[in-house]
Amino acid sequence: MKLKKADKKIKTSKVSKITKVVAKTASKTAATARPKTTRPTAKVYDSIGKVSGSVTLPKEIFGQTPNKKLLAQAVRVYQYNQIPHTAHTKTRAEVRGGGAKPWRQKGTGRARAGSRRSPLWVGGGTTFGPRYKNVKLTLPQKMKRKALIYALSDKAKSGNIKVLANIEKIEAKTKPVARLLKALEVKKNALLVVAEKNQNIKLATRNIPNLYVATPQNLNAYEVAKTEELLISKEAIGKFA
C-alpha cells in the first residue's frame, strides 16, 4: 500500500510539472501572437520648416484600420452629389407653338401632321431627352464619421501627416507660407487643417495653387483622400475628438 501511495505522489508531481510547462508555453505564444499596439505619431515642424519634435495623435481618430469599401462608398457619394443634374429638354407639351394644325388632314398629298411641335419636326419637342432631377445620395452620420476616421488613419499609416506649430499666428502674406511649403517639400496638392476659421491664413494661402484650407468641423473623407499631404496645425489636433 505504501508503494502505491508513493507512485501516486510521483504521478501527481509529474502532472503538475507538465501543466506548469504547458501554461508557460501557452502564455509565451499568446504574448508573441498578440500584436503590439502603438499610438500613431507625427513630426512637428516650426514656421521655418525644421523639425521641432513629435506629437502623439489620438488613436481613436488616426490609429484605426482603414475600411476601403466604406471609404470608396463615401467618395462616390460625395462625387455624385457634385454633379448638378441641370440638363433639361422640353417635350412637345412644353415647346411654344403648335396650336393650329399645319394643313388639312386629306387632299394635299402630304403626310398627316397635327402639330408643328412634333418631335419629328425641326423646332419640335425632344423625345426621351434629359430631364432635370434633384437627386442626392446620402450617408448616415455614423458612416460619414467612420469614413473620415479611416481616411485620416490611412494618411497617418502612410506617413503623410505633418503637424505645424504656430501656423495660426502667421501674418497675412503669401511668402512665409510658400517658403514653409518649399521647406517641407510639399510639391503636390495639400490640405491644411486649422482649429478654426482664420482670416490671416485665408489671405496667406489663397494665391497658392493646390493648397486647400479646412477646419475639423467641415472636413470630409473625400477632401482627405484626394490630397497627397495632410498638414495639421498643432492646435487643431484636439478638435478632431
Protein Blocks (a to p, Z undefined) as FASTA:
>chain_A
ZZmmmmmmmmmmmmmmmmmmmmmmmmmmmmmmpccddddddddddfkopafbdcdddfkl
mmcccdfklmmmmmmmmmmmmpnolaccddfklpggjkbcfbafbhnlpacdfbfkbfkb
ghiacehiacdddddddddfklmmmmmmmmmmmmmmnopaccdehklmpccdfklmmmmm
mmnopabdcddddfbdcfklmmmmmmpghiacddfklgcfklmmmpmbdcddfklmmmmZ
Z
